[in-house]
């Protein structure tokens, strides 16, 4: 059985982002999650956490997790509302039309919901 998990971020809070990244690294260490499908979904103000101007250490951790197959999905509605362009985002982030719709879709596909 494949472990499927979505981590939901909706506040521009570096501590929550750090907690989510720590949770994911710890999850991926466990044999249960060796074939995990993991997604970080950000909407609202949380999309700001994925700006290129974010901390270099955060960008390095995101890149490392992307290398392990973790998907980073950001809400286009939020980006538009905050006047953020895709060129301002950390490399490898996927933009989805509506974060809330993606969150519902993932949960319907059996993803466990985690709110750090």
Secondary structure as UniProt FT lines:
FT   STRAND          4..9
FT   HELIX           14..29
FT   HELIX           31..33
FT   TURN            34..35
FT   STRAND          37..42
FT   HELIX           44..50
FT   TURN            52..53
FT   HELIX           56..67
FT   TURN            68..69
FT   STRAND          71..75
FT   HELIX           76..81
FT   TURN            82..83
FT   HELIX           86..88
FT   TURN            91..92
FT   STRAND          94..96
FT   HELIX           99..108
FT   TURN            109..110
FT   STRAND          112..114
//
